Amino acid sequence: MKHVPIPGAARSRWPTLDGLMPPRRSRANPPTGNAGTPVPGTLRDFCLRILECGDLETKLCPPSAPTTAGLADPEGIEAIFVEAPMRAPGLRMRGGRGRLPRPGELSQPANRRRCLARFAHHELMAVELFAWALLRWPDLPRALRRGWLSALIDEQRHCRLYLERLRAQGGDFETDDHSDYFWRQAPAIAASPAGPRAFLAAMGLTLEQANLDFTLTYRDGFAAAGDAETAQVCQRVHDEEIAHVALAAHWIRRLEPEGKSSPRRESTDLECYLESVPFPLGPARAKGRRFDVSARRRAGLSAPFIEAIRQARSSQEQRPRRDPSSTSPPIGVPDPLPGRGHPTRTDP
């Protein structure tokens, strides 16, 4: 793994918010990392461990402290940019993957296994990216950093839940063909002039907001296929995802790009999102076909923001109709990129 310190990183003092995230119940006998290695006692070392250790058990090992406040998080430490996470054989990412089975296709065991493996890997990438953000912006408000750590621990648990269901159905997770979709967004986030707001927009208000819809869609699909246990996991992930979206919605209005110290309290959540979300992410990727208004309201999203996401259309959906007898693309629509499909291609 390549990582480089960021010298002279801008250090701003942001307003703090205590109590946004719900308290976490303590864990009895929390698991240790690979070969029983104890989890580091500082947040910085904990995040580096996730990104520098390639094995799955270490990446999914939560802090040894009963609460997130137990990890030391000193001020004034150096920012670190991590280019890519270490991955052991079996966990390597290979670019895009094939189509995700639809909810109506989950009566087939192979399709259930494919979905569970994909969902587990999405959670694993989220674990790594929260660690990435905590290293990249060490001087953000401690309340926000605690919120990100709490979300990271949730993602570790979600990944384990999906893996348990995958193994119960005879599936294999370590297949070396995982999508890098989430990690493909990291360079644009890191380069964005919006600074940490770009991460809030990309992770919390796009990828996790979309998961509010996908979890319910597949909950019903697994339930219809007779897999009540996996349906319950999807519901639990959905419920806990709401707090992650709420965290992002709260802080995106209170942070300025790096180097500025005045909070932008006059901006709406929609304005801040549109200013901050890095291409190719955007409103059309912040939802699924089933649109859950209730969960978004519970996350504190404004009515205009919710409606903008609901009405958003991808550029593929906006493509002009063409003569079915024609072999040329419609005017104004770019040709697919060689080897990559259409420029607006998504990875579910």
FENNORGI-V595400 format. One line per field, one symbol per residue. ss: DSSP state (2 for helix, 1 for strand, 0 for the rest). Layout:
# FENNORGI-V595400
ss=???
This chain:
# FENNORGI-V595400
ss=001111000000000000000000000000000222000001222222222200022220000000022201000000111100000000001000000000222000222222222222222222222222222200000222222222222222222222222222000000000100002222222220000222222222222222222222222222220002222222222222222222222222000000000000000022222222000000222000000022222200002222222220000000000000000000000000100010000000
